[in-house]
Amino acid sequence: MATQGYCIFIDTVCGGITPVWRDEAGKWIVYETKAEAEAEILDDFLERQRQCLAGERDFKDAMEIEDVICKVTRLTDGSVVDEWGRVFEV
């Protein structure tokens, strides 16, 4: 059964907008709510800030947020379909 949720995407130069985060099994991570996806982006952002303060990452890289949240449908095989009808297979 297909389920609705949210994936975190980035806008790539040559591939357009594409999901980026997968779980250990290689399936796209789909969040139940937009707030959960936002919290994940914020957690990642804060980790990059910590790394910058520790001298492990440069300032510009630590300050950029390229992530975009899109509504998706997760298919039974783990593939996702974005709001424009594009399918991203596992």
VEXSEBA-346455 format. One record per residue (C-alpha): residue number from 1; residue in three letters; x, z, y. Coordinates in steps of 0.1 Angstrom, whole numbers, plus 5000, padded with zeros to 4 digits. Layout:
% VEXSEBA-346455
     i    aa   east     up   north
   NUM   ALA      X      Z       Y
...
***
This chain:
% VEXSEBA-346455
     i    aa   east     up   north
     1   MET   5000   5000    5000
     2   ALA   5014   4991    5034
     3   THR   5018   5018    5060
     4   GLN   5021   5019    5098
     5   GLY   5050   5035    5116
     6   TYR   5079   5030    5140
     7   CYS   5114   5016    5135
     8   ILE   5144   5018    5158
     9   PHE   5156   4983    5168
    10   ILE   5183   4969    5190
    11   ASP   5184   4936    5209
    12   THR   5213   4915    5195
    13   VAL   5228   4886    5214
    14   CYS   5224   4860    5186
    15   GLY   5198   4876    5163
    16   GLY   5173   4889    5188
    17   ILE   5156   4922    5183
    18   THR   5163   4937    5148
    19   PRO   5159   4970    5131
    20   VAL   5192   4989    5127
    21   TRP   5187   5022    5108
    22   ARG   5185   5023    5070
    23   ASP   5184   5052    5045
    24   GLU   5208   5058    5017
    25   ALA   5189   5034    4995
    26   GLY   5192   5006    5020
    27   LYS   5155   5007    5031
    28   TRP   5145   5006    5067
    29   ILE   5138   5040    5082
    30   VAL   5102   5042    5094
    31   TYR   5090   5071    5114
    32   GLU   5054   5083    5112
    33   THR   5052   5088    5150
    34   LYS   5068   5073    5181
    35   ALA   5078   5109    5190
    36   GLU   5098   5112    5158
    37   ALA   5117   5080    5166
    38   GLU   5123   5091    5201
    39   ALA   5137   5124    5189
    40   GLU   5161   5106    5165
    41   ILE   5174   5084    5194
    42   LEU   5178   5115    5215
    43   ASP   5197   5133    5187
    44   ASP   5220   5103    5184
    45   PHE   5225   5102    5222
    46   LEU   5234   5139    5223
    47   GLU   5259   5135    5194
    48   ARG   5276   5107    5214
    49   GLN   5278   5130    5244
    50   ARG   5294   5157    5223
    51   GLN   5320   5131    5210
    52   CYS   5327   5121    5246
    53   LEU   5334   5156    5257
    54   ALA   5357   5161    5227
    55   GLY   5376   5129    5237
    56   GLU   5364   5110    5206
    57   ARG   5344   5084    5225
    58   ASP   5347   5068    5259
    59   PHE   5322   5077    5287
    60   LYS   5306   5042    5290
    61   ASP   5299   5040    5252
    62   ALA   5285   5076    5252
    63   MET   5261   5068    5281
    64   GLU   5245   5036    5267
    65   ILE   5212   5036    5249
    66   GLU   5205   5002    5233
    67   ASP   5178   5014    5210
    68   VAL   5142   5002    5213
    69   ILE   5112   5016    5193
    70   CYS   5088   4991    5178
    71   LYS   5056   4996    5158
    72   VAL   5060   4982    5123
    73   THR   5041   4979    5090
    74   ARG   5062   4990    5060
    75   LEU   5054   4970    5029
    76   THR   5055   4984    4994
    77   ASP   5090   4969    4987
    78   GLY   5105   4987    5017
    79   SER   5105   4956    5040
    80   VAL   5090   4960    5075
    81   VAL   5070   4936    5096
    82   ASP   5074   4940    5134
    83   GLU   5046   4937    5159
    84   TRP   5054   4900    5163
    85   GLY   5049   4893    5126
    86   ARG   5086   4889    5117
    87   VAL   5096   4903    5083
    88   PHE   5128   4922    5078
    89   GLU   5135   4925    5041
    90   VAL   5154   4953    5023
***
